[in-house]
Amino acid sequence: MDYLKERLDKTVSDSKRKALLLRLSHQWGPFIGGTTEGQSLKFLWLEETLEGENLFCAGTYQKVLELVSKPALDGAKIVFGKKVTKIRSKDNAEVSEVTVESSDGNTETFDEVVVTAPLGWLKWNKEAFEPRLPKNIQEAIDNLGYGNLDKVKSIRHAVASC
């Protein structure tokens, strides 16, 4: 929104037209899944919309996830059901390893670890990583949020929420 206001100040002199364009820009927010103030409109014109019916997929990405996870499931040690409290990594010329500590006090060391965590957990547990995550990663975690997208087609059609 800051970018849009800046561009309007430079290119549109009529205050009524500026106000109209700003009001119109707010209609874009629900289409992209959030408020226009929370979105980057700098490259708005690069967005493509779908022609015709805009269908809602009620399924899941299970088949996609199964395909992408197959190599990891076939060749790695996967541990479920443990609460991880600390992830320590060493990466230098002599050694590259990751030690994972769980809430029961056990530790395991691996040459590679893939960590998946809910965004809320990441926001509240950045100290679980040792050494600390790089500043840009911490800032990205702080700035991420969950979007939502609501579409209303007509009175006769249902509202789809993602």
C-alpha positions as CSV (number, residue, x, y, z in Angstrom):
1,M,0.0,0.0,0.0
2,D,2.9,2.3,0.7
3,Y,4.2,1.8,-2.8
4,L,0.8,2.4,-4.3
5,K,0.4,5.7,-2.3
6,E,3.9,6.8,-3.4
7,R,3.1,6.1,-7.1
8,L,-0.2,7.9,-6.9
9,D,1.4,10.9,-5.3
10,K,3.9,11.0,-8.2
11,T,1.5,10.3,-11.1
12,V,-2.0,11.5,-10.2
13,S,-2.7,15.1,-9.2
14,D,-6.5,14.9,-8.9
15,S,-7.3,14.1,-5.2
16,K,-10.7,12.6,-6.0
17,R,-9.1,10.2,-8.5
18,K,-6.4,9.3,-6.0
19,A,-9.0,8.5,-3.3
20,L,-11.0,6.4,-5.8
21,L,-7.9,4.4,-6.8
22,L,-7.0,3.8,-3.2
23,R,-10.6,2.5,-2.5
24,L,-10.4,0.3,-5.5
25,S,-7.1,-1.1,-4.4
26,H,-8.7,-2.4,-1.2
27,Q,-10.8,-4.8,-3.4
28,W,-7.7,-6.6,-4.3
29,G,-7.0,-7.6,-0.7
30,P,-9.6,-10.3,-0.3
31,F,-8.7,-11.7,-3.7
32,I,-5.1,-12.3,-2.7
33,G,-5.9,-13.5,0.8
34,G,-5.4,-10.6,3.1
35,T,-5.5,-6.8,3.5
36,T,-3.9,-4.7,0.9
37,E,-1.8,-3.1,3.7
38,G,-0.3,-6.5,4.4
39,Q,0.5,-7.3,0.8
40,S,3.1,-6.1,-1.6
41,L,1.4,-4.3,-4.4
42,K,4.7,-3.3,-6.1
43,F,4.4,-6.1,-8.7
44,L,0.6,-6.1,-8.7
45,W,0.4,-6.0,-12.5
46,L,2.3,-9.3,-12.7
47,E,-0.5,-11.2,-10.9
48,E,-2.6,-13.4,-13.2
49,T,-6.2,-14.3,-12.5
50,L,-8.0,-17.4,-13.6
51,E,-10.6,-17.0,-16.3
52,G,-14.0,-18.6,-16.0
53,E,-15.1,-20.6,-12.9
54,N,-12.8,-20.3,-10.0
55,L,-13.2,-23.7,-8.3
56,F,-12.5,-24.5,-4.7
57,C,-10.5,-27.7,-4.1
58,A,-11.8,-29.5,-1.0
59,G,-9.1,-32.2,-1.1
60,T,-5.6,-32.4,0.2
61,Y,-2.1,-32.4,-1.2
62,Q,-1.6,-36.0,0.2
63,K,-0.5,-37.5,-3.2
64,V,1.9,-34.7,-3.9
65,L,3.4,-35.0,-0.4
66,E,3.7,-38.8,-0.8
67,L,5.7,-38.4,-4.0
68,V,8.0,-35.7,-2.7
69,S,8.7,-37.5,0.6
70,K,9.4,-40.9,-1.0
71,P,13.2,-40.4,-1.2
72,A,13.4,-39.3,2.4
73,L,11.2,-42.1,3.6
74,D,13.2,-44.7,1.7
75,G,16.6,-43.6,2.8
76,A,16.5,-41.9,6.2
77,K,15.8,-42.5,9.8
78,I,12.5,-40.8,10.6
79,V,11.4,-40.3,14.2
80,F,7.9,-39.3,15.1
81,G,6.3,-38.6,18.4
82,K,9.3,-37.0,20.2
83,K,9.3,-33.4,21.4
84,V,12.5,-31.7,20.2
85,T,13.9,-29.1,22.6
86,K,17.2,-28.2,21.0
87,I,18.9,-28.5,17.6
88,R,22.6,-28.0,17.6
89,S,24.6,-27.9,14.4
90,K,28.3,-28.0,13.7
91,D,29.5,-27.3,10.2
92,N,33.2,-26.7,9.6
93,A,36.0,-28.2,7.6
94,E,36.4,-31.2,10.0
95,V,32.8,-32.1,10.8
96,S,29.3,-31.5,9.6
97,E,26.7,-32.8,12.1
98,V,23.4,-32.0,13.7
99,T,22.5,-33.1,17.2
100,V,18.8,-33.2,18.1
101,E,17.9,-33.2,21.8
102,S,14.4,-34.3,22.9
103,S,12.4,-33.5,26.0
104,D,13.2,-37.0,27.5
105,G,16.9,-36.0,27.6
106,N,18.0,-38.3,24.7
107,T,20.2,-36.9,22.0
108,E,20.8,-38.3,18.5
109,T,23.4,-37.0,16.0
110,F,22.9,-37.0,12.2
111,D,24.8,-35.7,9.2
112,E,21.6,-34.0,8.0
113,V,18.3,-33.1,9.5
114,V,15.1,-31.9,8.0
115,V,13.0,-29.9,10.5
116,T,9.4,-29.2,10.0
117,A,7.6,-27.1,12.6
118,P,4.4,-25.1,12.8
119,L,4.9,-21.3,12.3
120,G,3.7,-20.6,15.8
121,W,6.3,-22.9,17.3
122,L,9.1,-21.3,15.3
123,K,8.0,-17.8,16.4
124,W,8.2,-18.8,20.1
125,N,11.1,-21.2,20.0
126,K,13.9,-19.6,18.0
127,E,16.3,-20.3,20.9
128,A,15.9,-24.0,20.2
129,F,18.5,-23.6,17.4
130,E,22.1,-23.5,18.3
131,P,23.8,-21.6,16.9
132,R,21.0,-19.1,16.5
133,L,19.3,-18.9,13.1
134,P,20.7,-16.2,10.9
135,K,19.1,-12.8,11.4
136,N,17.4,-12.7,8.0
137,I,15.7,-16.1,8.8
138,Q,14.6,-14.9,12.2
139,E,13.1,-11.7,10.6
140,A,11.3,-13.8,8.0
141,I,9.8,-16.0,10.7
142,D,8.7,-12.9,12.6
143,N,7.1,-11.4,9.5
144,L,5.3,-14.5,8.3
145,G,1.7,-14.9,9.0
146,Y,-1.2,-17.1,8.0
147,G,-3.3,-15.7,5.1
148,N,-6.9,-16.3,4.4
149,L,-8.9,-16.1,1.3
150,D,-12.7,-15.7,1.3
151,K,-14.6,-15.7,-1.9
152,V,-18.3,-15.0,-2.4
153,K,-19.7,-15.9,-5.8
154,S,-23.3,-15.1,-5.3
155,I,-26.2,-15.5,-2.8
156,R,-26.9,-18.9,-4.3
157,H,-23.4,-20.2,-4.0
158,A,-21.5,-21.1,-0.9
159,V,-18.6,-19.1,0.5
160,A,-15.3,-20.9,0.2
161,S,-12.7,-20.3,2.9
162,C,-9.1,-21.4,2.6
